[in-house]
Amino acid sequence: MRKDYNLEKRKYVIGGFIVAIVIVYIIRLVQLQVLDNTYKAHADNNAFMEKVIYPSRGLIYDRNGNLVVYNTPEYDLVMIPKDVTPFDTIDFCNTLQISRAEFDHRWEEMKKGRNYSAFTQQVFMNHLTPEDYGRLQEKIFRFPGFYVVQRILRQYNYHVAANVLGDIREVNARDIENDDYYRPGDYTGDLGIEKSYETWLRGIKGKEILIRDATGKIKGRYNEGADDVSPVSGNNLKLSIDIELQAYGEMLMQGKVGAIVCIEPKTGEILALVSSPTYDPSLLMGKERGKNYSDLVNNRLKPLYDRSIMAAYPPGSTFKPTQGLIFLEEGIITTSTVFPCHRGYINAGLRVGCHGHGSPIPLKPALQTSCNAYFCWGFKYMMDKRSKYGSTGKAFEIWKNHMVSMGYGYKLGIDMPGESRGFIPNTAFYDKIYGKGKWVGQTIISDAIGQGEILATPLQIANLSATIANRGYYITPHVVKNIEGVGVLKKNLERHDTDIDKRYYNDIVEGMRMAVLGGTCTRANIPGLDVCGKTGTAQNPHGRDHSVFMGFAPMNDPKIAVCVYVENAGFGAAFGVPIGALMIQRYLRGNSPGLQAQGRAMASRHTISYPKPKKTTSSGNQAANHKKSTDKPVTNNDGNQE
Amino acid sequence: MMEIRNDDENTNLLRSVDWFTIILYLIMVVAGAVSIYAATYDYDKASMFDLSEFSGKQFLWAGLSFLIGFSLLLIDRRIYEAYAYPLYGFMILLLIVTIFVAPDIKGSRSWLVFGPVSLQPAEFAKTATALALAKLFSTYGFQLNGWRNYAIAIGIILLPILCIILEKETGSALVYTSLIFVLYREGMSGFVLFAALMAVVYFVVVLKFAAITFMGIPLGMVIAFILVMGLIVGMLLVYCRSWILGRNVLLGYALAGAIAGGLTLAGVHVNGYAFFLPVIILSLIYLLWGMLHDDLKKVLITICFAAASLVFMFTVSFAFNKVLEPHQQTRIKVTLGIEQDLRGAGYNVNQSKIAIGSGGIMGKGFLQGTQTKLKYVPEQHTDFIYCTIGEEKGFVGSVAVLLLFLAMILRIITLAERNHSTFARVYAYCVASILIFHVAVNIGMVIGLCPVIGIPLPFFSYGGSSLWGFTFLLFILLRIDADRQAYGSW
């Protein structure tokens, strides 16, 4: 046959065609395999399911090793929407005992979530009961794409110290944004030490990498589990709180609004941090948390407000020891300096009232009798001593600096969220009100007796007491003594010396001892305990005076410093002193039937007047037998003791 | 004709057979079976050669196919020449029988089941058709001209296509259209290839941009109109070599375009149909007049081509919606990127792209692919076997496979041209064309450049029928080629 050489050239067209196709395909492969890196992630997303293993949250013990907070498991129903295939919703709803409407609602809510993604684990329902879990576990294979995740639920052995312990809640969008640790559905500390010690308590999440096939079936562990990470449990905390003392304090404060703060002076460890009214910490966990939380928020008496560290009150006469110290340090007075008191400080048309006692009197008896006039005169002389300070403004700055060195005016740095700094004015503050140079000592005379613009938290007042007990220094007060595996935080060991000469403290201590032996707080005179104290009756423009007590014991080897602040309860001697005395005894002497009886008597003395709540939850030392009540979350501590 | 020397036949055969192709074949078959092992590998599952596994069976098919291949090398090429038509007739008969006796497997009736063994006659019909075509062209005095000869050649190709379409194996049927390359090589006008190419271009453009509106009509139509105008000018200048006509038409279009642009700028709405159709038709009328002064035939072809283009454009949309079945429409839409149905029709290709893309440059390593092993890619061991290579061997492996095929196809074209007998040449071109189609379409669909058409990747995809079919195709060629000296030029 002839060979047509013209046609033979067509082999180049046919060959060229396949060469062109191969070139185009190689370009496409470059695009897919070399340039575009997203496919790898897609494939991993398909094949690997990262199952988070939640660590156990750190346990919380009190200073004596009593277990206070522990964990029980709870179950969350989660799902990966991409993997969900049509299932029997009626069976599903029946198993979970929810209505179809609730099912639809949850589905919608989940999809509206900010972090919703069809490819990642979404929480469909929290807080499954063990019964729900049991029923579901048997049928879960019928609902592909759904999984049950075990989570922890905080449990409380003592139903007290809610303000200290705080609670945990589900993370919100902001938490997730701020901290890579969190994923939707995780829990985080919300209040109290659960919040401030979150990073230690939460532990480190583990993960298990599972291999999943196209039908969603788990085919085993990736790489034999070599890349899995075991969870690391959170660190356990040891509180400085004596949980029984705390319970006793909460009992004493039943029916009252206020706070008790007890500090071990040498260490700054807080022994009790009572805020009243309070609530059972177990209200803020589990299924009912949301409802209970809003009840607490809406309660008139604001039980979520931790008065012991957040409330800034006028310190009243408990402020006087600081004034004595400053006057001594500044050389305004000596212990033998006397000031007149004719039922008060009377000068230039101003009268600051006082009560009957001898006149003129020196410092210690002035502390003993809580003489207003003495401290007003001292303050006036200091502020007006131009020869030394040049101006009232400069004198006041020095005064203010002394106050700050004693822990006033700034946060003390307690290891809890939300501490208030109180208020100590400075010169600029008064210059702004009265005009520069237009004010003198007398203008602001009420500062001398802890009134006027002065505000302090019960913690600051207790800290003053501890400072006096230590004769001139304090350790940053704190509620967590030790973090297991980490030790004591450096911050909780910081010693702060005041700028007052140590020798002056003994004079103040003697004055406070005299107040107990034969002055304003004789009810705190407990034989053998050598209590030193100072009452306060803080005036308050909104109602009855606040009853305040500040003290420590024993005098020469102080083991406990205390501040009691009872709102609208009248004289310091009325509530502050007896409560303080009971706390001191309870701590130093331990429990006794007599103290229990006195405690119950105090618990029944109410200062709050409001319609009696329908039902209350008990508190105090009976808390261990406490039965959870959910219809009235606030424990106003109205009786109901036995 | 010469006598074959029988005394030294075997040594002669060993020397003259094309080892290059055989080595490519062996590499691909073994690589294919290993890929099938990787694709179907289940964690804690048996060995590569376990006969209950796909890979074990494939090794068995491969072993048998080596035997078949060896046996084919021993059969004298005269047998093929002599029995080409009877074989073709037998295969057509088998295809027809299959339509009626085959069980329905996934909607197609193309498998003949003999107990445990199933065979797909369509795979073997390729060889028979190729032989028949070769026989036809080598018939003394046969030339590819005149409607009668064309009709016979096209008829030989169309007959199996019809049978296979009736078996509902459209993919396999389409393979035969690749034999157009053979007709082209044997003298068919290149214009047909060009027309086919343009048809594909119009088709893609019109459908791809159907949803966007421009000048009041679908953008796809606007682009197609511009393509037709470009084509007319191009053909006038290049094909007809008529500079004057080309220039005049081009100036006319430019003028019309300027007027339309001006009107649009002036705020007058210009409808696409009202603009393009009159302009193009006017230009064609001008050409009717113009052809009197020029090369009549070529200008007339240009005019016919332009008119056919217009008709084709308008019928594409209609044909697409009325002729193709819904699942075919969706496949095409997904390929063109019009629809992105990742859960449905687009799922395969999307997962397949993920598999290949996730392989990166070097791949994840043997048995380390997750996409294929966890069955995210359906049909991973048959039509989508290339995914496993892409995922586990990466860019390097994927390109290597492409180059293996390229080498084999180019080699076969070389074999075709070095044979001086028409029979050998036509048969070799048939083999090359079929391989081109399979490789281009199979790999194209896996990497998302072609619609999903269910045809296997030669030598790699799982399945005895497919492997044996290609073995027949290839080894008959090798034997025919081995005898090229005896049937040399005269």
Interface residues (C-beta under 8 A of the other chain):
Chain A: M1 K3 D4 L7 E8 R10 K11 V13 I14 G15 F17 I18 V19 I21 V22 V24 Y25 I26 R28 L29 V30 L32 Q33 V34 D36 N37 T38 Y39 K40 H42 A43 D44 N46 A47 F48 I211 R212 D213 A214 T215 K219 G220
Chain B: Y43 D44 S138 F181 Y184 R185 E186 G187 G190 L193 Q351 K353 I354 A355 I356 G357 S358 G359 G360 I361 T370 Q371 L374 K375 Y376 G390 E391 G394 F395 S398 V399 L402 L403 F405 L406 I409 L410 I413 A416 E417 H420 S421 T422 Y429 A432 S433 I436 V439 A440 I443 G444 I447 G448 L449 S489
